[in-house]
Amino acid sequence: MGAVYEVVNERLCREAAVKVLMPYVARQHEHFSLRFERECRLASAIKHPNLVEILEYGFERARGLHYMVMELVRGSSLSEKLLNGPFEEAEALRVVRGVARALSAIGRNGVVHRDVKPGNILLGPEGVVKLTDLGLAKSLADEQGITGSFATLGSMHYMSPEQVTDARKVDPRADLFSLGSTLYAMLTGHSPFEGGNLYKVSERIVREPHVDPRVLRPEIGPRTVAVLDRLLAKNPEDRFPDGDGVLEALDEAP
C-alpha cells in the first residue's frame, strides 16, 4: 500500500525516511487513507527514544500524495537479523526491554499498536532498538469506526488470541502477547504458533499452549521462561499490565 524512501533535506543537511501512501490505493480504498492519516497523527504525538520519531506529515495535492517524514534509522529489522538464526538470550532480552519501553509510552497515550512483530522492530547501530509502524494502531479514545466488527488485523503469527477474534476488542495487553511471540522467535528462531495455513495458526493461538522454548534451547534461563509464559498467557488478565511490568519482571526499573 505504500513505499518508504531515503531522502536528504538539502537545506538542513539532514537525512530522513519518507513513507508515501500510493495514490491509487488512497483513491480506491478510503480506509487506507484514514489509517495513514491516523498513523501520522498518533505517532507524531508520542515521543520516546525507542519509537521512530515522526518529523512531519501532510498531503501534497499536486500529485495526490499522503506522506510522512520520519527519522532515518540505519541498521536492519529484527526479522532480517533472525534470518541468521536465534539470538543469544541476553541480546533477546535487551531487545525486549527496548520494545517494552516503547509499548509503555504508547500505552500511556491510550494507543494499542496491534502489529508488534520482528518486521516492525528496527535494530540500529550502538544497540538502538526502535519500534515503528503504527499503521494498524488503535486509539482507545477514538477508533473512528475504521475497524469493523470481528475484524482481524495484524500479522497472524504474532497476534494475541483476542486480536484474532475481534481486533476492535483489544487493549495494550494484546501488544504484550505479540511481544512474547517476538521474544519466542528470537530465542528459538520460530514463532510460537507457526505451521500450516493461517486458519490452523489462528486455532493454535486461540486454543493451544505454546511449546516450552527449552525444548529447542535447553539453556534458556527460568526467569526468561517465566516472563515468556506470562506474556503468552491466553487470558489478558494473566499477562503483565503494561510494558513497565515486563521491565520489572526482568529486574530493570522502568
Backbone bond lengths (Angstrom), bond angles and torsions (degrees), N, CA, C in turn:
res aa  C-N    CA-C-N  psi(-1)  N-CA   C-N-CA  omega(-1)  CA-C   N-CA-C  phi
1 M - - - 1.463 - - 1.508 113.22 -
2 G 1.333 116.78 -8.50 1.448 118.69 -178.43 1.512 111.70 -161.71
3 A 1.316 115.76 -174.94 1.461 121.97 178.86 1.520 108.40 -146.35
4 V 1.332 115.20 155.45 1.463 121.25 177.93 1.521 108.19 -121.97
5 Y 1.336 116.03 130.72 1.456 122.06 -177.77 1.524 110.46 -118.38
6 E 1.324 115.08 144.61 1.465 120.58 170.17 1.526 107.50 -86.58
7 V 1.327 117.43 129.25 1.469 121.11 -176.27 1.525 109.77 -133.85
8 V 1.313 114.44 167.63 1.464 121.44 174.93 1.522 108.48 -129.71
9 N 1.334 116.90 126.66 1.458 121.41 171.43 1.516 107.17 -83.92
10 E 1.327 115.98 106.91 1.469 119.97 -172.76 1.524 112.46 -67.97
11 R 1.329 116.75 -30.76 1.472 118.76 179.62 1.515 111.54 -70.16
12 L 1.352 116.36 -40.17 1.453 120.52 -177.49 1.520 112.25 -94.89
13 C 1.351 116.90 -8.39 1.464 121.46 -177.13 1.530 110.31 55.59
14 R 1.337 114.91 45.68 1.469 120.35 -177.00 1.520 109.83 -127.17
15 E 1.326 115.71 132.65 1.456 120.85 174.81 1.523 109.54 -82.01
16 A 1.306 115.54 150.80 1.466 120.55 178.62 1.518 108.91 -154.84
17 A 1.311 115.67 173.06 1.463 122.47 173.28 1.522 107.35 -117.44
18 V 1.325 116.36 135.69 1.463 120.94 179.01 1.520 109.17 -117.52
19 K 1.310 115.91 120.90 1.460 122.50 176.75 1.524 108.04 -97.72
20 V 1.333 116.25 127.56 1.460 121.96 -176.01 1.519 109.60 -123.31
21 L 1.317 116.22 132.03 1.463 121.36 173.38 1.524 108.27 -83.60
22 M 1.335 116.70 125.44 1.458 119.84 -178.13 1.529 110.51 -59.54
23 P 1.345 117.62 130.66 1.468 120.89 -176.04 1.528 114.16 -55.79
24 Y 1.335 117.68 -39.87 1.469 118.72 -178.30 1.523 111.32 -66.97
25 V 1.334 116.27 -30.25 1.466 119.72 176.26 1.522 109.58 -68.12
26 A 1.332 116.34 -44.87 1.465 120.90 -179.68 1.521 111.26 -62.20
27 R 1.335 116.40 -38.09 1.468 119.99 -178.32 1.526 111.98 -71.30
28 Q 1.320 116.73 -39.99 1.457 120.52 -173.19 1.521 113.58 -87.69
29 H 1.325 116.54 -24.22 1.467 119.84 -175.28 1.525 108.78 -133.83
30 E 1.305 116.66 91.74 1.463 120.94 -174.78 1.519 112.02 -59.39
31 H 1.360 117.15 -33.59 1.462 118.25 -176.63 1.532 111.81 -65.08
32 F 1.361 117.92 -25.64 1.457 119.70 175.20 1.526 110.77 -66.88
33 S 1.331 115.84 -39.82 1.464 119.69 177.25 1.523 110.35 -62.86
34 L 1.325 115.63 -41.87 1.463 119.98 179.37 1.517 110.77 -64.03
35 R 1.343 117.32 -41.58 1.459 120.55 179.14 1.537 110.72 -64.82
36 F 1.323 116.29 -41.49 1.453 120.15 -179.56 1.526 110.45 -63.24
37 E 1.319 116.45 -45.26 1.462 120.47 178.83 1.518 111.06 -62.75
38 R 1.332 115.37 -39.29 1.461 118.35 -180.00 1.524 110.91 -68.99
39 E 1.341 117.33 -39.05 1.461 120.29 176.06 1.520 110.37 -57.37
40 C 1.326 116.22 -45.88 1.466 120.38 178.99 1.523 111.15 -59.27
41 R 1.321 115.10 -47.60 1.467 120.08 -176.23 1.532 111.36 -65.46
42 L 1.328 116.60 -46.63 1.465 119.80 -177.89 1.523 111.08 -66.97
43 A 1.339 116.46 -46.68 1.463 120.07 -175.27 1.522 112.22 -67.35
44 S 1.331 117.39 -37.82 1.466 119.53 -177.40 1.521 112.44 -70.08
45 A 1.332 116.50 -19.45 1.467 120.77 -178.22 1.529 112.64 -85.47
46 I 1.338 117.24 -10.15 1.467 120.70 -175.96 1.519 109.39 -115.66
47 K 1.299 116.70 119.22 1.465 121.95 179.72 1.528 109.05 -110.98
48 H 1.328 116.15 124.69 1.465 120.11 177.93 1.521 108.76 -161.02
49 P 1.338 118.28 142.88 1.465 120.92 -178.66 1.525 114.12 -59.17
50 N 1.324 117.95 -24.51 1.465 121.08 -179.09 1.525 113.28 -98.14
51 L 1.330 116.85 12.90 1.458 122.46 173.95 1.523 109.26 -118.87
52 V 1.331 117.42 139.12 1.455 120.27 175.21 1.526 108.62 -63.44
53 E 1.324 116.67 126.67 1.462 121.31 -175.27 1.528 111.25 -78.70
54 I 1.337 115.80 135.95 1.463 122.04 174.94 1.529 107.84 -94.72
55 L 1.323 117.07 122.01 1.452 121.93 -175.74 1.525 112.49 -93.37
56 E 1.339 116.25 -32.93 1.469 120.64 -176.13 1.521 108.13 -168.08
57 Y 1.315 116.54 154.09 1.461 119.79 171.02 1.520 108.70 -152.37
58 G 1.333 115.14 160.00 1.454 118.47 -178.84 1.518 112.05 177.66
59 F 1.324 114.85 -166.36 1.460 122.21 -178.70 1.520 108.65 -135.64
60 E 1.329 116.01 121.86 1.460 121.05 178.23 1.530 108.30 -94.84
61 R 1.301 116.55 108.03 1.470 121.08 -173.26 1.527 113.16 -67.13
62 A 1.329 117.37 -34.39 1.464 120.26 -175.64 1.526 111.87 -57.18
63 R 1.338 116.01 -40.56 1.465 119.42 -179.57 1.519 112.81 -112.04
64 G 1.323 115.97 3.88 1.461 119.57 178.80 1.512 113.57 64.78
65 L 1.341 117.24 41.67 1.455 121.49 -174.28 1.529 112.43 -109.79
66 H 1.325 116.11 120.15 1.462 121.26 166.18 1.531 106.30 -83.68
67 Y 1.337 117.25 130.54 1.456 118.78 -176.58 1.533 111.37 -139.83
68 M 1.319 114.71 157.67 1.460 122.47 177.76 1.527 107.63 -138.71
69 V 1.321 116.69 126.79 1.463 121.56 178.35 1.534 108.17 -99.52
70 M 1.338 115.82 125.27 1.463 121.72 -175.90 1.520 110.66 -125.22
71 E 1.323 115.29 160.87 1.463 118.34 171.46 1.529 108.62 -62.72
72 L 1.309 115.89 146.08 1.456 121.69 178.61 1.525 108.83 -90.90
73 V 1.322 116.32 121.84 1.461 121.41 -179.98 1.524 108.24 -104.80
74 R 1.308 116.96 114.19 1.459 121.58 175.93 1.525 109.67 -75.76
75 G 1.299 117.38 147.64 1.453 120.44 178.86 1.512 109.99 127.62
76 S 1.329 117.22 -139.24 1.457 121.10 -178.91 1.517 109.28 -151.09
77 S 1.320 115.50 169.26 1.459 119.97 177.74 1.524 109.74 -81.45
78 L 1.303 114.98 160.89 1.462 120.00 176.53 1.527 110.61 -61.81
79 S 1.325 116.82 -36.70 1.471 119.39 179.55 1.530 110.86 -62.06
80 E 1.332 117.12 -37.31 1.469 119.96 177.09 1.521 110.80 -67.08
81 K 1.331 116.83 -40.59 1.465 120.54 178.65 1.529 111.23 -62.56
82 L 1.344 116.27 -35.85 1.467 120.11 -177.81 1.519 112.87 -68.58
83 L 1.321 117.55 -15.76 1.464 119.81 175.88 1.522 111.15 -63.37
84 N 1.341 115.99 -21.00 1.464 121.08 178.88 1.522 112.66 -89.10
85 G 1.336 117.12 1.36 1.457 120.86 178.91 1.518 112.68 109.82
86 P 1.352 116.79 178.25 1.468 121.28 -177.68 1.521 112.69 -62.12
87 F 1.336 114.59 159.92 1.461 122.16 177.70 1.525 110.02 -89.07
88 E 1.289 115.74 157.93 1.455 119.89 166.32 1.529 108.01 -66.51
89 E 1.309 117.14 147.72 1.468 121.16 -174.03 1.525 111.89 -55.86
90 A 1.319 117.60 -45.62 1.468 120.43 -177.25 1.525 111.14 -61.85
91 E 1.328 117.53 -40.29 1.453 120.84 -179.96 1.526 110.66 -70.04
92 A 1.327 117.33 -38.13 1.465 120.31 177.34 1.524 110.52 -61.45
93 L 1.327 116.76 -42.12 1.465 120.04 -179.57 1.530 111.03 -69.72
94 R 1.320 117.80 -31.85 1.469 120.43 176.40 1.528 110.19 -63.52
95 V 1.319 116.62 -43.97 1.464 120.41 177.97 1.523 110.58 -63.99
96 V 1.320 116.68 -42.86 1.470 120.81 179.23 1.516 110.84 -60.42
97 R 1.309 117.75 -39.62 1.467 120.23 178.29 1.530 110.83 -61.00
98 G 1.320 116.56 -43.40 1.457 119.25 179.15 1.518 112.52 -62.28
99 V 1.329 117.03 -44.14 1.460 120.46 179.39 1.524 110.74 -68.08
100 A 1.328 117.12 -37.88 1.467 120.44 178.21 1.523 111.07 -61.19
101 R 1.333 117.29 -39.20 1.465 119.99 176.83 1.522 110.65 -63.45
102 A 1.333 116.27 -41.96 1.466 119.92 178.60 1.522 110.89 -62.97
103 L 1.333 117.11 -42.61 1.464 120.68 179.89 1.521 111.84 -66.19
104 S 1.317 116.82 -34.49 1.469 119.51 174.83 1.516 110.45 -61.96
105 A 1.332 116.30 -41.53 1.469 120.77 -178.92 1.519 111.38 -64.95
106 I 1.335 117.89 -47.10 1.458 118.51 -178.80 1.520 110.99 -71.49
107 G 1.342 116.60 -31.52 1.464 119.32 176.89 1.510 112.28 -64.91
108 R 1.340 116.53 -39.02 1.468 119.81 177.85 1.519 111.49 -65.17
109 N 1.324 116.67 -21.66 1.462 121.17 177.65 1.525 112.16 -95.21
110 G 1.332 116.79 12.47 1.454 120.42 176.03 1.515 114.40 71.79
111 V 1.336 117.12 33.54 1.463 121.14 -177.01 1.525 109.94 -123.40
112 V 1.331 116.09 140.09 1.460 123.10 171.70 1.525 107.26 -111.31
113 H 1.320 117.71 128.36 1.467 121.32 -174.88 1.527 111.60 -69.62
114 R 1.320 117.40 -50.36 1.474 126.66 177.20 1.531 114.78 71.27
115 D 1.331 117.82 7.16 1.462 118.53 176.02 1.528 111.02 -149.95
116 V 1.333 115.90 44.69 1.460 120.50 175.68 1.528 107.99 -74.58
117 K 1.315 116.37 121.42 1.466 122.12 -178.14 1.521 107.97 -163.51
118 P 1.326 118.85 166.33 1.472 120.50 -178.81 1.522 114.11 -56.82
119 G 1.335 118.14 -34.10 1.456 120.10 -179.59 1.512 114.22 -68.07
120 N 1.339 117.59 -18.28 1.460 121.79 -179.72 1.527 112.69 -106.02
121 I 1.320 116.40 16.41 1.463 121.90 176.02 1.524 107.68 -118.76
122 L 1.328 116.70 119.73 1.454 122.15 -177.43 1.526 109.92 -102.26
123 L 1.318 115.51 135.02 1.462 121.99 179.65 1.524 107.87 -114.40
124 G 1.319 115.23 107.75 1.451 120.87 -177.39 1.510 112.42 -97.69
125 P 1.323 116.65 -174.69 1.465 120.23 178.78 1.522 111.73 -67.89
126 E 1.330 114.95 159.01 1.468 122.59 177.33 1.523 111.99 57.82
127 G 1.318 117.32 35.33 1.458 121.24 173.72 1.513 116.17 78.23
128 V 1.329 118.04 15.09 1.464 121.52 -179.17 1.525 110.57 -66.16
129 V 1.346 115.58 133.04 1.467 122.59 174.31 1.520 107.60 -125.07
130 K 1.336 116.96 122.59 1.459 121.24 -177.32 1.530 109.95 -131.25
131 L 1.324 116.26 128.35 1.455 121.68 171.07 1.520 108.17 -89.56
132 T 1.329 116.98 135.52 1.452 120.58 -177.79 1.522 110.81 -133.28
133 D 1.317 116.23 177.37 1.461 125.86 171.85 1.528 113.29 65.88
134 L 1.322 115.22 88.12 1.462 121.37 174.46 1.528 111.35 -97.31
135 G 1.333 116.36 27.20 1.455 120.61 -176.24 1.511 114.72 -61.41
136 L 1.332 117.13 -27.47 1.461 120.75 178.48 1.521 111.97 -107.29
137 A 1.326 116.08 10.63 1.459 119.74 -175.41 1.520 111.96 -63.37
138 K 1.315 113.58 151.74 1.467 121.20 178.86 1.515 108.81 -121.27
139 S 1.320 115.77 129.35 1.455 120.16 171.00 1.525 107.96 -86.57
140 L 1.318 116.29 125.12 1.463 119.38 179.95 1.518 111.09 -65.65
141 A 1.329 116.93 -20.25 1.465 120.68 -178.74 1.519 112.47 -88.73
142 D 1.354 117.07 -28.16 1.468 119.73 -172.45 1.513 110.52 -153.26
143 E 1.312 117.77 98.18 1.459 121.94 179.78 1.523 111.96 -86.46
144 Q 1.313 118.35 -13.35 1.457 124.16 176.28 1.521 114.02 61.24
145 G 1.316 117.86 10.62 1.449 119.56 177.78 1.511 114.52 69.73
146 I 1.338 118.28 16.57 1.461 120.50 -177.90 1.523 111.09 -74.37
147 T 1.330 117.03 -38.03 1.453 121.40 -178.70 1.514 109.99 -91.66
148 G 1.326 117.14 122.01 1.453 121.24 -178.96 1.519 112.45 -78.96
149 S 1.322 116.08 168.06 1.451 121.52 178.36 1.522 110.47 -60.47
150 F 1.323 116.06 138.26 1.459 124.10 176.71 1.535 112.17 59.90
151 A 1.331 116.84 25.17 1.462 120.39 177.70 1.518 109.85 -77.65
152 T 1.330 115.76 145.11 1.453 121.86 175.00 1.516 108.07 -109.16
153 L 1.341 117.08 117.66 1.462 121.94 -179.73 1.519 108.90 -126.24
154 G 1.326 115.74 142.63 1.448 119.63 176.87 1.510 110.94 122.54
155 S 1.326 116.40 -167.10 1.459 123.19 178.76 1.512 107.85 -106.06
156 M 1.327 116.44 113.88 1.457 122.39 -165.52 1.522 113.83 -50.42
157 H 1.326 118.31 -44.55 1.462 119.77 -174.05 1.527 113.21 -65.11
158 Y 1.331 117.44 -14.31 1.463 120.27 -177.41 1.526 112.64 -118.65
159 M 1.314 117.65 7.09 1.466 120.90 -178.11 1.527 112.28 -76.30
160 S 1.320 114.66 154.33 1.463 121.00 171.62 1.523 109.41 -81.63
161 P 1.333 118.03 159.69 1.469 119.86 178.19 1.521 112.83 -56.97
162 E 1.325 117.60 -41.64 1.463 119.75 -178.39 1.520 111.62 -69.44
163 Q 1.327 117.24 -28.49 1.458 120.36 178.11 1.528 110.79 -73.54
164 V 1.328 116.71 -35.32 1.460 120.59 175.76 1.524 110.21 -61.07
165 T 1.324 115.94 -39.31 1.459 121.07 -175.69 1.519 112.41 -76.24
166 D 1.342 117.03 -46.93 1.471 121.08 -177.61 1.519 108.54 -160.69
167 A 1.341 116.89 104.71 1.471 121.59 -174.89 1.518 113.19 -63.55
168 R 1.345 117.40 -17.26 1.466 118.90 178.86 1.516 111.58 -73.17
169 K 1.334 116.29 -29.91 1.462 120.54 -170.91 1.526 110.72 -98.67
170 V 1.320 115.35 59.30 1.455 119.67 178.26 1.520 109.52 -128.25
171 D 1.321 115.25 155.82 1.451 121.67 173.41 1.524 107.23 -130.60
172 P 1.331 119.50 -176.78 1.470 120.16 -175.22 1.521 115.37 -56.11
173 R 1.324 117.90 -19.31 1.468 119.12 179.09 1.525 112.10 -68.83
174 A 1.341 117.48 -21.50 1.465 119.87 174.93 1.524 110.52 -63.86
175 D 1.335 116.62 -38.31 1.463 120.58 177.99 1.529 111.26 -64.95
176 L 1.329 116.97 -30.80 1.465 120.12 179.49 1.525 110.78 -69.27
177 F 1.331 117.51 -35.98 1.465 120.28 174.52 1.535 109.18 -61.48
178 S 1.329 116.40 -44.77 1.464 120.43 178.50 1.526 111.01 -62.63
179 L 1.323 116.49 -36.76 1.458 120.58 175.63 1.528 110.13 -63.40
180 G 1.331 116.86 -39.75 1.461 120.84 176.81 1.521 111.66 -62.94
181 S 1.324 116.90 -42.02 1.467 120.34 177.55 1.517 110.93 -63.14
182 T 1.330 116.02 -37.28 1.465 120.82 178.23 1.523 110.79 -67.64
183 L 1.331 116.90 -42.27 1.465 120.57 176.84 1.524 110.42 -61.31
184 Y 1.319 116.98 -42.63 1.462 121.80 178.56 1.535 109.94 -58.31
185 A 1.337 116.19 -43.79 1.461 120.45 179.78 1.525 110.96 -64.06
186 M 1.329 116.68 -39.33 1.468 119.15 179.10 1.527 111.62 -65.71
187 L 1.320 116.36 -35.78 1.465 120.57 -177.20 1.518 113.30 -78.38
188 T 1.332 117.17 -32.64 1.467 120.88 -171.95 1.524 114.58 -116.27
189 G 1.347 116.68 -18.31 1.450 119.66 -174.27 1.509 113.75 86.52
190 H 1.344 117.01 3.41 1.469 121.99 -178.80 1.521 109.63 -137.79
191 S 1.335 116.81 144.82 1.463 118.50 171.15 1.531 107.90 -70.93
192 P 1.328 118.34 153.68 1.470 120.55 -170.72 1.522 115.40 -69.98
193 F 1.322 118.67 -16.64 1.464 119.71 -175.08 1.523 112.39 -128.58
194 E 1.318 117.44 28.71 1.454 119.94 -176.24 1.529 111.04 -78.67
195 G 1.339 115.25 165.55 1.462 120.86 178.95 1.516 111.83 114.89
196 G 1.331 116.89 127.19 1.452 120.17 179.64 1.512 112.53 82.76
197 N 1.327 115.66 -172.94 1.460 119.96 -179.81 1.528 110.60 -77.34
198 L 1.334 115.72 174.97 1.462 119.60 -174.78 1.525 112.00 -64.61
199 Y 1.337 116.99 -30.67 1.472 118.93 177.34 1.527 110.03 -62.88
200 K 1.334 116.63 -44.68 1.464 119.72 179.88 1.524 110.87 -65.69
201 V 1.332 116.18 -38.34 1.462 119.48 177.43 1.519 110.49 -61.75
202 S 1.333 116.69 -44.49 1.471 120.01 -179.90 1.523 111.04 -63.38
203 E 1.331 117.22 -37.86 1.463 120.50 177.68 1.525 111.20 -63.32
204 R 1.335 116.39 -40.33 1.462 119.76 178.71 1.530 110.82 -65.34
205 I 1.315 115.76 -42.84 1.461 119.47 -179.07 1.523 111.07 -59.70
206 V 1.318 116.14 -43.07 1.464 120.73 -175.82 1.519 112.24 -76.75
207 R 1.342 117.74 -35.76 1.471 119.69 -167.87 1.526 115.99 -117.83
208 E 1.313 118.79 -27.59 1.459 119.63 -171.42 1.524 111.97 -103.50
209 P 1.332 116.95 141.19 1.466 119.29 175.48 1.526 110.36 -71.36
210 H 1.322 116.61 154.08 1.464 119.91 175.97 1.523 109.76 -76.00
211 V 1.301 116.06 153.06 1.454 121.63 176.99 1.525 109.16 -75.18
212 D 1.318 117.05 136.05 1.461 121.53 178.08 1.535 108.84 -53.60
213 P 1.344 118.01 125.22 1.471 119.74 -178.26 1.524 113.47 -61.55
214 R 1.341 116.51 -20.07 1.466 119.56 -179.91 1.527 112.31 -70.77
215 V 1.339 117.05 -12.60 1.460 119.69 172.01 1.525 109.81 -62.09
216 L 1.337 115.97 -35.52 1.457 121.81 179.61 1.519 112.69 -96.89
217 R 1.339 116.23 -31.49 1.464 120.88 -178.39 1.537 108.58 -134.40
218 P 1.334 117.98 83.62 1.473 121.26 -175.48 1.521 114.01 -58.48
219 E 1.320 117.34 -21.43 1.467 120.18 -175.12 1.523 113.40 -81.11
220 I 1.326 118.94 -5.09 1.462 120.96 -179.79 1.528 109.51 -62.82
221 G 1.328 115.76 134.22 1.459 120.98 -174.47 1.520 114.10 -73.52
222 P 1.331 117.36 155.84 1.468 121.61 -178.11 1.527 113.64 -63.82
223 R 1.338 118.10 -33.67 1.458 120.15 178.68 1.517 110.49 -64.36
224 T 1.313 116.42 -43.02 1.462 120.77 179.08 1.520 110.72 -63.55
225 V 1.313 116.99 -42.37 1.465 120.87 179.37 1.526 110.33 -63.61
226 A 1.337 117.28 -40.21 1.468 120.65 179.73 1.527 110.52 -64.06
227 V 1.333 117.11 -42.47 1.469 120.42 177.58 1.519 110.06 -63.98
228 L 1.318 116.83 -44.25 1.460 121.62 -179.32 1.525 111.06 -61.86
229 D 1.321 116.96 -44.71 1.468 120.28 -179.76 1.519 111.32 -60.70
230 R 1.323 116.70 -38.43 1.463 119.07 -179.53 1.529 110.87 -72.79
231 L 1.312 117.78 -37.87 1.463 120.26 176.94 1.520 111.28 -62.03
232 L 1.329 116.90 -36.50 1.459 121.63 -175.52 1.526 113.38 -94.93
233 A 1.316 117.09 17.05 1.461 120.21 176.51 1.526 109.84 -62.90
234 K 1.333 116.83 136.72 1.470 120.43 -178.63 1.528 111.29 -65.39
235 N 1.320 116.17 -38.54 1.462 121.46 -179.03 1.531 109.22 -87.89
236 P 1.334 118.23 121.91 1.472 119.96 179.35 1.519 113.55 -54.08
237 E 1.333 117.06 -31.52 1.466 120.35 -179.67 1.525 112.18 -63.25
238 D 1.344 116.96 -22.63 1.461 120.87 -177.82 1.528 112.68 -90.61
239 R 1.330 117.63 -3.87 1.458 121.22 178.17 1.529 110.43 -88.82
240 F 1.319 116.19 177.37 1.456 120.60 172.81 1.525 108.23 -66.15
241 P 1.326 117.46 151.30 1.464 118.80 -179.87 1.521 113.01 -70.63
242 D 1.334 117.13 -27.89 1.468 120.78 -177.42 1.520 109.33 -165.68
243 G 1.325 116.23 -179.08 1.451 120.73 -179.78 1.511 113.25 -62.66
244 D 1.336 117.01 -31.99 1.468 119.71 177.90 1.521 111.05 -61.95
245 G 1.329 116.55 -35.82 1.458 120.56 177.64 1.523 111.74 -63.57
246 V 1.328 116.46 -36.40 1.464 120.84 176.81 1.524 109.75 -64.66
247 L 1.321 116.23 -44.57 1.464 120.29 -179.97 1.522 111.42 -62.08
248 E 1.309 115.71 -41.96 1.469 119.40 179.35 1.528 110.59 -63.52
249 A 1.334 116.29 -40.07 1.468 119.75 179.43 1.525 111.86 -65.69
250 L 1.328 116.29 -26.86 1.458 121.29 177.53 1.531 111.41 -90.62
251 D 1.335 115.83 14.25 1.471 122.02 177.23 1.518 112.63 60.71
252 E 1.348 114.80 38.30 1.464 118.53 174.24 1.512 107.93 -131.43
253 A 1.337 116.18 127.75 1.460 119.43 179.57 1.516 110.02 -63.44
254 P 1.351 117.99 141.39 1.467 120.34 179.23 1.524 111.86 -65.29
